[in-house]
Amino acid sequence: MVTTVLRGLLRAAPESPALPRLREALVDAAFADPLRRHQRCWGPRFSAVVGRPVLPSPVHTAQAVLALDRAAAVLGESPHVRDARREGIRWLLACPGPLHDGCPDLRNVHEVVRRPHPSDLSHHEVLPVRHFTASWVLRALLTPGSARTAAEDGLEREWRELTAGAATAVWRRQTDGVWTWEGDGDDLGHPMWMTYQGLSALRTHALWMYQPHV
């Protein structure tokens, strides 16, 4: 949720004093993943719950990278914030899947957000959230910061493979320009937000692919 608020404020109120605090909270929530060369990433929560550790999440890492990249363009960027963003990019580039258009990193995610009810703290409000993972990963990989990090680290081949795979995964989820969320009935199987995200991600990819000066 912090990434959503951060991205929204960057557009609606770029002078807001809350932006630096939100960014710091996001950076502080990153943690090292020993399975991917100890690069930092993000999970669905900022802190662990008893018996439920925070696990690495491709979609939440992609959302964090995208939010931090946008924040850098508006607010500038300190070294420790830049390091966290770049490690998130490297974590995404370290995807172990052999086929990047259908690897586990691109699986859609359904999570439930709970928060205390504002007028009755003994109860919680429940908000189901669905994440079109491939679209978020594609948008994160196509940020200027991701391209620079890949070039500086000598990972351009991996970056191109992952970007192409994510774009293919986004494309496959649509039929005649309408995106489908698998597993839901007719009423929820074609959410408008998913079509918007699919089109937005593919537009960004198309603009990157169109390079007449090369």
BABA-993120 format. One line per field, with one value per residue: z, x, y of N, C-alpha, C in turn. Coordinates in nm, 4 decimals, m for minus. Atoms other than C-alpha are relative to their C-alpha. Example, Ala and Ser with C-alpha at 12.3 -4.5 7.8 and 13.67 -1.06 7.14 Angstrom:
<rs>
n.pz c(0.0000;m0.0060) .
n.px c(0.0890;m0.0820) .
n.py c(m0.1190;m0.1190) .
ca.pz c(0.7800;0.7140) .
ca.px c(1.2300;1.3670) .
ca.py c(m0.4500;m0.1060) .
c.pz c(0.0000;0.0730) .
c.px c(0.0900;m0.0770) .
c.py c(0.1200;0.1090) .
</rs>
This chain:
<rs>
n.pz c(0.0000;m0.0039;0.1367;0.0684;m0.0499;0.0435;0.1425;0.0162;m0.0485;0.0897;0.1109;m0.0434;m0.0932;m0.0065;m0.1069;m0.1281;m0.0978;m0.0333;0.0978;m0.0510;m0.1050;0.0647;0.0696;m0.0999;m0.0516;0.1037;0.0045;m0.1233;0.0031;0.0875;m0.0728;0.0857;0.0352;0.0182;0.1187;0.1187;m0.0252;m0.1108;0.0454;m0.0739;0.0711;m0.0856;m0.0148;m0.0084;m0.1246;m0.0444;m0.1161;m0.0158;m0.0980;m0.0719;0.0764;0.1443;0.0429;0.1266;0.1063;0.1205;0.0917;0.1239;0.0321;m0.0942;0.0329;0.1204;m0.0382;m0.0746;0.0963;0.0799;m0.0846;m0.0322;0.1212;0.0180;m0.1076;0.0316;0.1021;m0.0584;m0.1252;m0.0086;m0.0583;m0.0810;0.0319;m0.0577;0.0722;0.1307;m0.0178;m0.0191;0.1288;0.0918;m0.0430;0.0420;0.1426;0.0135;m0.0466;0.1105;0.1088;m0.0413;0.0108;0.0386;0.0969;0.1320;0.1006;m0.0710;0.0316;m0.0802;m0.1224;m0.1223;m0.0351;0.0702;m0.0399;m0.0617;m0.1454;m0.0649;m0.1425;m0.0784;m0.0862;m0.1174;m0.0845;m0.1053;0.0354;m0.0617;m0.1112;m0.0878;0.0102;m0.0193;0.1304;0.1074;0.1376;0.0866;0.1394;0.0893;0.1021;0.0999;0.0653;0.1331;m0.0274;0.1194;0.0407;m0.0933;0.0247;0.1260;m0.0211;m0.0837;0.0796;0.1048;m0.0544;0.0385;m0.0974;0.0225;0.1176;m0.0362;m0.0911;0.0783;0.0835;m0.0856;m0.0584;0.1040;0.0007;0.1053;0.0610;m0.0924;m0.0021;0.1227;m0.0049;m0.0975;0.0507;0.1072;m0.0604;m0.0700;0.1017;0.0565;m0.1020;m0.0026;0.1240;m0.0006;m0.0868;0.0636;0.1214;0.0674;m0.0739;m0.1333;m0.0856;m0.0798;m0.1242;m0.0024;m0.1238;m0.0445;0.0888;0.1022;m0.0573;m0.0493;0.0812;0.0951;m0.0707;0.0811;m0.0424;0.0578;0.1384;m0.0034;m0.0314;0.1136;0.1082;m0.0429;0.0020;0.1382;0.0621;m0.0444;0.0688;0.1417;0.0135;m0.0178;0.1177;0.1182;m0.0098;0.1406;0.0116;m0.0183) .
n.px c(0.0823;m0.0877;m0.0426;0.1136;0.0106;m0.1186;0.0131;0.1079;m0.0424;m0.1019;0.0692;0.1015;m0.0536;m0.1444;m0.0625;0.0502;m0.1043;0.0103;m0.0716;m0.1263;0.0258;0.0494;m0.1115;m0.0881;0.0674;m0.0094;m0.1384;m0.0273;0.0700;m0.0718;m0.0788;m0.0873;0.0459;m0.1187;0.0123;m0.0342;m0.1254;0.0223;0.0532;0.1194;0.1276;0.1135;0.1067;0.1339;0.0137;m0.1226;m0.0548;0.0504;0.1018;m0.0400;0.0217;0.0129;m0.1078;0.0187;m0.0685;m0.0221;0.1135;m0.0330;0.0877;m0.0237;m0.1311;0.0174;0.0707;m0.0928;m0.0969;0.0682;0.0257;m0.1272;m0.0504;0.0760;m0.0375;m0.1329;0.0151;0.0661;m0.0616;m0.1414;m0.0212;m0.1206;m0.0687;0.0585;0.1241;m0.0403;m0.0473;0.1163;0.0697;m0.0817;0.0026;0.1289;m0.0120;m0.0852;0.0788;0.0891;m0.0816;m0.0541;0.1049;m0.0630;0.0801;m0.0624;0.0876;0.0419;0.1366;0.0926;m0.0700;0.0773;m0.0036;0.1051;0.1321;0.0870;0.0096;0.1236;m0.0261;0.1052;m0.0513;0.0844;m0.0371;0.1007;0.1155;m0.0211;0.0910;0.0083;m0.1321;0.0084;0.0282;m0.0895;0.0487;m0.0672;m0.0029;m0.0691;m0.0789;m0.0591;m0.1147;m0.0393;m0.1431;m0.0824;0.0037;m0.0831;m0.1408;m0.0389;m0.0148;m0.1186;m0.1202;m0.0126;m0.0365;m0.1370;m0.0952;m0.0253;m0.0856;m0.1350;m0.0595;m0.0348;m0.1156;m0.1180;m0.0350;m0.0226;0.1148;0.0926;0.0648;0.1041;0.1043;0.0800;0.0755;0.1075;0.0956;0.0760;0.0853;0.1111;0.0907;0.0744;0.0950;0.1093;0.0778;0.0721;0.1174;0.1100;0.0642;0.0667;m0.0221;0.0607;m0.0808;0.0787;m0.0545;0.0409;0.0535;0.1211;0.1140;0.0152;0.0103;m0.1286;m0.1075;m0.0545;m0.0024;m0.0448;m0.1331;m0.1000;m0.0171;m0.0760;m0.1397;m0.0590;m0.0237;m0.1030;m0.1299;m0.0385;m0.0322;m0.1348;m0.0929;m0.0034;m0.0777;m0.1403;m0.0430;m0.0080;m0.1212;m0.0392;m0.1349;m0.0985) .
n.py c(m0.1203;m0.1168;m0.0325;m0.0622;m0.1371;m0.0726;m0.0327;m0.0970;m0.1317;m0.0542;m0.0646;m0.0956;m0.1000;0.0266;m0.0774;0.0472;0.0375;0.1426;0.0827;0.0565;0.0990;0.1205;0.0656;0.0607;0.1195;0.1020;0.0469;0.0735;0.1288;0.0944;0.0998;0.0803;0.1343;0.0845;0.0837;m0.0796;m0.0706;m0.0939;m0.1276;m0.0383;0.0048;m0.0368;0.0972;m0.0601;m0.0745;m0.0664;0.0699;0.1357;0.0322;0.1208;0.1221;m0.0291;m0.0900;m0.0698;0.0713;m0.0811;m0.0057;m0.0710;m0.1123;m0.1091;m0.0548;m0.0813;m0.1220;m0.0843;m0.0541;m0.1015;m0.1164;m0.0653;m0.0636;m0.1243;m0.0926;m0.0541;m0.1034;m0.1167;m0.0445;0.0319;0.1319;0.0153;0.1266;0.1216;0.0253;0.0531;0.1377;0.0865;0.0119;0.0798;0.1396;0.0536;0.0297;0.1191;0.1148;0.0381;0.0548;0.1293;0.1019;0.1259;0.0749;0.0140;m0.0607;m0.1208;m0.0410;0.0781;0.0398;m0.0287;m0.1422;m0.0738;0.0471;m0.0992;0.0117;m0.0445;m0.0164;m0.0640;m0.1060;m0.0217;m0.1136;m0.0208;m0.0828;m0.1324;m0.0281;0.1164;0.0607;0.1451;0.0590;m0.0410;m0.0122;0.0957;m0.0438;0.0930;m0.0690;0.0878;m0.0615;0.0484;m0.0040;m0.0207;m0.1408;m0.0760;0.0327;m0.0633;m0.1441;m0.0236;0.0248;m0.1019;m0.1302;m0.0387;0.0490;0.1424;0.0132;m0.0433;0.0981;0.1183;m0.0319;m0.0162;0.1293;0.0990;0.0908;m0.0429;0.1163;0.0444;m0.1027;0.0109;0.1251;m0.0138;m0.0985;0.0646;0.1020;m0.0647;m0.0544;0.1136;0.0446;m0.0976;0.0154;0.1272;m0.0026;m0.0723;0.0497;m0.1127;m0.1240;0.0048;0.0874;0.0941;0.0545;0.1393;0.0552;m0.0697;0.0095;m0.1034;m0.1336;m0.0470;0.0558;m0.0980;m0.1291;m0.1130;m0.0428;0.0898;m0.0433;m0.1259;0.0293;0.0708;m0.0955;m0.0945;0.0668;0.0276;m0.1283;m0.0348;0.0903;m0.0361;m0.1233;0.0351;0.0768;m0.0875;m0.0791;m0.0217;m0.0545;0.1047) .
ca.pz c(0.0000;0.0676;m0.2929;m0.4139;m0.1919;m0.2840;m0.6585;m0.6225;m0.4165;m0.6561;m0.9263;m0.7287;m0.4661;m0.5464;m0.2756;m0.0016;0.3159;0.3508;0.0458;0.2066;0.5048;0.2825;0.0774;0.3873;0.5197;0.1882;0.1816;0.5440;0.4600;0.2061;0.3167;0.1779;m0.0012;0.0450;m0.2535;m0.4895;m0.3932;m0.0845;m0.2987;m0.1212;m0.2203;m0.0786;0.0480;0.0910;0.4444;0.6057;0.9147;1.0083;1.1940;1.4571;1.2695;0.9310;0.8095;0.5269;0.2047;m0.1139;m0.3620;m0.7290;m0.7634;m0.4461;m0.5408;m0.8860;m0.7314;m0.4949;m0.7775;m0.9839;m0.6939;m0.6011;m0.9622;m0.9876;m0.6518;m0.7672;m1.0671;m0.8442;m0.5167;m0.6131;m0.4523;m0.1693;m0.1975;0.0418;m0.1394;m0.4740;m0.3401;m0.2277;m0.5630;m0.7584;m0.5432;m0.6104;m0.9817;m0.9457;m0.7499;m1.0374;m1.2880;m1.0861;m1.1675;m1.1814;m1.4228;m1.7551;m1.9508;m1.8573;m2.0220;m1.7795;m1.4777;m1.1181;m1.0824;m1.3171;m1.1439;m1.0531;m0.6826;m0.4778;m0.1290;0.1463;0.3167;0.6707;0.8798;1.2077;1.1617;1.2234;1.4612;1.6150;1.6808;1.7706;1.4061;1.0830;0.7378;0.4706;0.1215;m0.1379;m0.3818;m0.7062;m0.8697;m1.2437;m1.1741;m1.5288;m1.5980;m1.2817;m1.3520;m1.7110;m1.6042;m1.3367;m1.5808;m1.8306;m1.5883;m1.6869;m1.3650;m1.4458;m1.7899;m1.6447;m1.3668;m1.6108;m1.8399;m1.5557;m1.4160;m1.7522;m1.7313;m2.0514;m2.1962;m1.8844;m1.8818;m2.2441;m2.1916;m1.8803;m2.0411;m2.3505;m2.1340;m1.9189;m2.2291;m2.3748;m2.0473;m2.0439;m2.4060;m2.3465;m2.0848;m2.3369;m2.6104;m2.8607;m2.6378;m2.3194;m2.0350;m1.8315;m1.4702;m1.4609;m1.2049;m1.1675;m1.3119;m1.5848;m1.3482;m1.2155;m1.4878;m1.7048;m1.4656;m1.6291;m1.4196;m1.5620;m1.9197;m1.8310;m1.6749;m1.9665;m2.2238;m2.0195;m1.9830;m2.3503;m2.4561;m2.2459;m2.4005;m2.7541;m2.7025;m2.5761;m2.8766;m3.1257;m3.1616;m3.5166;m3.4363;m3.3680) .
ca.px c(0.0000;0.2916;0.4078;0.0573;0.0411;0.3963;0.3326;0.0057;0.1561;0.4486;0.1993;m0.0669;0.1425;0.5150;0.5878;0.4208;0.6345;0.5104;0.7032;1.0501;0.9021;0.7155;1.0268;1.2376;0.9774;0.9847;1.3642;1.3762;1.1393;1.3792;1.5556;1.8289;1.7380;2.0078;1.8705;1.9518;2.3038;2.1736;2.0272;1.7580;1.3949;1.0468;0.7618;0.3873;0.4343;0.6854;0.7281;0.6823;0.3799;0.4260;0.4698;0.4563;0.7903;0.8007;0.8911;1.0376;0.7721;0.8407;0.5336;0.6027;0.9685;0.8680;0.6251;0.8955;1.1492;0.8966;0.8018;1.1651;1.2560;0.9765;1.0713;1.4318;1.3152;1.1113;1.3034;1.6550;1.8188;2.0649;2.3248;2.1476;1.8144;1.9861;2.1534;1.8188;1.6558;1.9463;1.9482;1.5780;1.6528;1.9323;1.6966;1.4473;1.7261;1.8369;1.5158;1.6197;1.3466;1.4731;1.1724;1.1055;0.7648;0.6165;0.8457;0.7161;0.8223;0.5387;0.2562;m0.0387;m0.0930;m0.4105;m0.3651;m0.5904;m0.5154;m0.6502;m0.6570;m0.8289;m1.1762;m1.1647;m1.4631;m1.4231;m1.0673;m1.1868;m1.2769;m1.0797;m1.1637;m1.0754;m0.9687;m0.8951;m0.6235;m0.5177;m0.1816;m0.1136;0.2464;0.3841;0.2706;0.4392;0.7640;0.7678;0.7143;0.9841;1.2370;1.1651;1.2426;1.5515;1.7198;1.6793;1.8319;2.1291;2.1846;2.1785;2.4266;2.6632;2.6530;2.7002;2.3527;2.2048;2.1395;1.9494;1.7622;1.6529;1.5483;1.3462;1.1876;1.0867;0.9538;0.7451;0.6031;0.5076;0.3428;0.1398;0.0302;m0.0792;m0.3341;m0.5515;m0.7945;m0.9065;m0.7638;m0.9414;m0.7347;m0.8563;m0.7947;m0.8003;m1.0119;m1.2946;m1.6426;m1.7734;m1.8372;m1.4810;m1.2841;m1.2292;m1.1412;m1.1035;m0.7963;m0.6185;m0.6833;m0.5580;m0.2404;m0.1839;m0.2206;m0.0059;0.2755;0.2691;0.2641;0.5744;0.7419;0.6456;0.7903;1.1135;1.1263;1.0745;1.4228;1.4552;1.7906;1.9564) .
ca.py c(0.0000;0.2361;0.2102;0.2986;0.6074;0.7069;0.6880;0.8780;1.1598;1.1965;1.2877;1.4698;1.6504;1.6328;1.8920;1.6877;1.6566;1.2986;1.1802;1.1524;0.9666;0.7233;0.6595;0.5972;0.3526;0.1690;0.1492;0.0328;m0.2533;m0.4082;m0.7259;m0.9513;m1.2743;m1.5417;m1.7351;m1.4480;m1.3461;m1.1609;m0.8843;m0.6867;m0.7232;m0.6593;m0.8720;m0.8191;m0.6838;m0.4502;m0.6680;m1.0304;m1.1631;m1.4333;m1.7593;m1.5849;m1.4469;m1.1974;m1.3789;m1.2292;m1.1208;m1.0381;m0.8170;m0.6178;m0.5815;m0.4564;m0.2078;m0.0825;m0.0416;0.1519;0.3788;0.4479;0.5216;0.7772;0.9260;0.9666;1.1703;1.4041;1.4185;1.3218;1.0225;0.9598;0.6810;0.4447;0.4871;0.4306;0.1166;m0.0279;0.0465;m0.1041;m0.4166;m0.4598;m0.4434;m0.6985;m0.9243;m0.9166;m0.9843;m1.2878;m1.4786;m1.8460;m1.9548;m2.0948;m1.9648;m1.6047;m1.5799;m1.8298;m1.8416;m1.8369;m1.4720;m1.3752;m1.5586;m1.3390;m1.2766;m1.2496;m1.1065;m0.9789;m0.6467;m0.6096;m0.2951;m0.2021;m0.0638;0.3150;0.3109;m0.0353;m0.1502;m0.4988;m0.5549;m0.5298;m0.4043;m0.6575;m0.5583;m0.8289;m0.7181;m0.8840;m0.8141;m0.8553;m0.9497;m0.9601;m0.6035;m0.4726;m0.6579;m0.5319;m0.1713;m0.1992;m0.3445;m0.0671;0.2148;0.4171;0.3127;m0.0568;m0.0187;0.1720;m0.0800;m0.3707;m0.1960;m0.1063;m0.4609;m0.6310;m0.7835;m0.6433;m0.9887;m1.0968;m0.7667;m0.8066;m1.1695;m1.0878;m0.7835;m0.9797;m1.2629;m1.0307;m0.8586;m1.1978;m1.2972;m0.9741;m1.0258;m1.3861;m1.2858;m1.0971;m1.1948;m0.9313;m0.6595;m0.7686;m0.9130;m1.2103;m1.3032;m1.6814;m1.8603;m1.6078;m1.6135;m1.3863;m1.0948;m1.0771;m1.2528;m0.9437;m0.6586;m0.3189;m0.2393;m0.5448;m0.4357;m0.0885;m0.2289;m0.4641;m0.1870;0.0520;m0.2016;m0.2991;0.0668;0.1315;m0.1719;m0.0654;0.2828;0.1273;m0.1107;0.1720;0.3117;0.4510;0.6142;0.2776) .
c.pz c(0.0000;m0.1405;m0.0770;0.0416;m0.0497;m0.1462;m0.0221;0.0433;m0.0911;m0.1185;0.0476;0.0870;0.0176;0.1063;0.1390;0.0941;0.0384;m0.0919;0.0521;0.1066;m0.0589;m0.0706;0.0979;0.0569;m0.0998;m0.0063;0.1231;m0.0005;m0.0897;0.0847;m0.0990;m0.0216;m0.0247;m0.1238;m0.1290;0.0333;0.1044;m0.0484;0.0784;m0.0893;0.0973;0.0053;0.0121;0.1276;0.0355;0.1173;0.0129;0.1051;0.0663;m0.0817;m0.1493;m0.0411;m0.1320;m0.1066;m0.1210;m0.0964;m0.1255;m0.0257;0.0953;m0.0206;m0.1235;0.0322;0.0755;m0.0925;m0.0813;0.0811;0.0315;m0.1221;m0.0254;0.1058;m0.0282;m0.1012;0.0580;0.1166;m0.0009;0.0765;0.0777;m0.0328;0.0577;m0.0629;m0.1372;0.0113;0.0159;m0.1313;m0.0955;0.0417;m0.0339;m0.1471;m0.0206;0.0465;m0.1100;m0.1133;0.0331;m0.0027;m0.0486;m0.1071;m0.1367;m0.1117;0.0638;m0.0391;0.0794;0.1306;0.1228;0.0386;m0.0611;0.0360;0.0650;0.1486;0.0475;0.1490;0.0665;0.0947;0.1131;0.0773;0.1062;m0.0473;0.0712;0.1196;0.0974;m0.0136;0.0235;m0.1306;m0.1042;m0.1314;m0.0888;m0.1444;m0.0838;m0.1133;m0.0951;m0.0736;m0.1335;m0.0051;m0.1233;m0.0422;0.0917;m0.0229;m0.1293;0.0183;0.0837;m0.0802;m0.1065;0.0564;m0.0440;0.0962;m0.0179;m0.1190;0.0318;0.0896;m0.0757;m0.0850;0.0837;0.0581;m0.1047;m0.0112;m0.1084;m0.0661;0.0888;0.0025;m0.1232;0.0008;0.0953;m0.0469;m0.1090;0.0565;0.0710;m0.0989;m0.0631;0.0980;0.0105;m0.1207;0.0042;0.0822;m0.0627;m0.1213;m0.0592;0.0823;0.1372;0.0835;0.0938;0.1229;0.0151;0.1362;0.0514;m0.1019;m0.0946;0.0588;0.0398;m0.0881;m0.0971;0.0653;m0.0868;0.0369;m0.0627;m0.1468;m0.0068;0.0260;m0.1149;m0.1138;0.0365;m0.0075;m0.1433;m0.0757;0.0377;m0.0710;m0.1471;m0.0234;0.0186;m0.1232;m0.1218;0.0158;m0.1415;m0.0158;0.0115;m0.1334) .
c.px c(0.0863;0.0445;m0.1127;m0.0141;0.1174;m0.0107;m0.1080;0.0400;0.1039;m0.0633;m0.0912;0.0557;0.1496;0.0742;m0.0407;0.1147;m0.0049;0.0847;0.1331;m0.0214;m0.0500;0.1132;0.0942;m0.0625;0.0099;0.1406;0.0319;m0.0638;0.0689;0.0830;0.0760;m0.0587;0.1218;m0.0053;0.0330;0.1155;m0.0150;m0.0391;m0.1274;m0.1232;m0.1088;m0.1003;m0.1340;m0.0246;0.1340;0.0649;m0.0664;m0.1099;0.0426;m0.0360;m0.0103;0.1089;m0.0342;0.0845;0.0197;m0.1178;0.0389;m0.0880;0.0232;0.1384;m0.0092;m0.0700;0.0919;0.1024;m0.0626;m0.0242;0.1289;0.0601;m0.0718;0.0373;0.1357;m0.0102;m0.0576;0.0792;0.1522;0.0169;0.1316;0.0653;m0.0695;m0.1347;0.0316;0.0458;m0.1171;m0.0744;0.0774;0.0045;m0.1338;m0.0003;0.0819;m0.0737;m0.0938;0.0786;0.0569;m0.1051;0.0611;m0.0747;0.0654;m0.0806;m0.0662;m0.1384;m0.1034;0.0606;m0.0834;m0.0006;m0.1154;m0.1405;m0.0800;m0.0186;m0.1336;0.0288;m0.1172;0.0651;m0.1000;0.0492;m0.1076;m0.1122;0.0114;m0.0894;m0.0150;0.1291;m0.0008;m0.0291;0.0977;m0.0774;0.0843;m0.0114;0.0750;0.0682;0.0588;0.1105;0.0288;0.1528;0.0837;0.0022;0.0870;0.1485;0.0480;0.0225;0.1229;0.1281;0.0221;0.0240;0.1419;0.1052;0.0326;0.0924;0.1435;0.0695;0.0430;0.1240;0.1274;0.0469;0.0316;m0.1113;m0.1012;m0.0702;m0.1131;m0.1160;m0.0903;m0.0853;m0.1185;m0.1064;m0.0873;m0.0942;m0.1198;m0.1008;m0.0836;m0.1055;m0.1190;m0.0917;m0.0886;m0.1279;m0.1190;m0.0530;m0.0791;0.0079;m0.0639;0.0776;m0.0881;0.0764;m0.0528;m0.0571;m0.1247;m0.1116;m0.0081;0.0015;0.1359;0.1163;0.0633;0.0048;0.0577;0.1416;0.1088;0.0251;0.0785;0.1480;0.0691;0.0337;0.1116;0.1389;0.0463;0.0316;0.1418;0.1038;0.0126;0.0821;0.1486;0.0530;0.0185;0.1169;0.0543;0.1419;0.1059;0.0285) .
c.py c(0.1262;0.0389;0.0685;0.1461;0.0837;0.0410;0.1053;0.1394;0.0629;0.0727;0.1127;0.1120;m0.0209;0.0795;m0.0496;m0.0387;m0.1468;m0.0873;m0.0543;m0.1063;m0.1311;m0.0743;m0.0684;m0.1278;m0.1143;m0.0582;m0.0852;m0.1388;m0.1023;m0.0958;m0.0891;m0.1396;m0.0885;m0.0878;0.0755;0.0937;0.1109;0.1405;0.0313;m0.0007;0.0420;m0.1135;0.0690;0.0790;0.0631;m0.0703;m0.1361;m0.0063;m0.1302;m0.1246;0.0208;0.0989;0.0673;m0.0701;0.0915;m0.0095;0.0766;0.1218;0.1160;0.0616;0.0884;0.1313;0.0952;0.0645;0.1124;0.1268;0.0759;0.0682;0.1322;0.1030;0.0632;0.1127;0.1290;0.0583;m0.0052;m0.1297;m0.0025;m0.1343;m0.1231;m0.0329;m0.0596;m0.1453;m0.0970;m0.0211;m0.0899;m0.1468;m0.0656;m0.0364;m0.1270;m0.1257;m0.0472;m0.0647;m0.1371;m0.1103;m0.1311;m0.0782;m0.0086;0.0649;0.1215;0.0500;m0.0793;m0.0468;0.0359;0.1471;0.0782;m0.0472;0.1125;m0.0302;0.0552;0.0083;0.0716;0.1010;0.0223;0.1212;0.0187;0.0910;0.1349;0.0289;m0.1162;m0.0793;m0.1502;m0.0727;0.0554;0.0164;m0.0908;0.0461;m0.1034;0.0775;m0.1043;0.0754;m0.0697;0.0071;0.0320;0.1464;0.0847;m0.0263;0.0662;0.1492;0.0325;m0.0179;0.1063;0.1403;0.0356;m0.0528;m0.1467;m0.0210;0.0395;m0.1020;m0.1246;0.0250;0.0095;m0.1328;m0.1062;m0.1024;0.0371;m0.1176;m0.0503;0.0995;m0.0107;m0.1265;0.0114;0.0987;m0.0608;m0.1054;0.0597;0.0579;m0.1110;m0.0489;0.0954;m0.0207;m0.1243;0.0040;0.0718;m0.0761;0.1150;0.1281;0.0065;m0.1012;m0.0808;m0.0440;m0.1422;m0.0388;0.0682;m0.0182;0.1183;0.1409;0.0571;m0.0437;0.0959;0.1381;0.1110;0.0427;m0.0872;0.0340;0.1297;m0.0272;m0.0726;0.0937;0.0977;m0.0622;m0.0252;0.1291;0.0428;m0.0849;0.0366;0.1264;m0.0266;m0.0728;0.0879;0.0955;0.0262;0.0512;m0.1076;m0.0676) .
</rs>
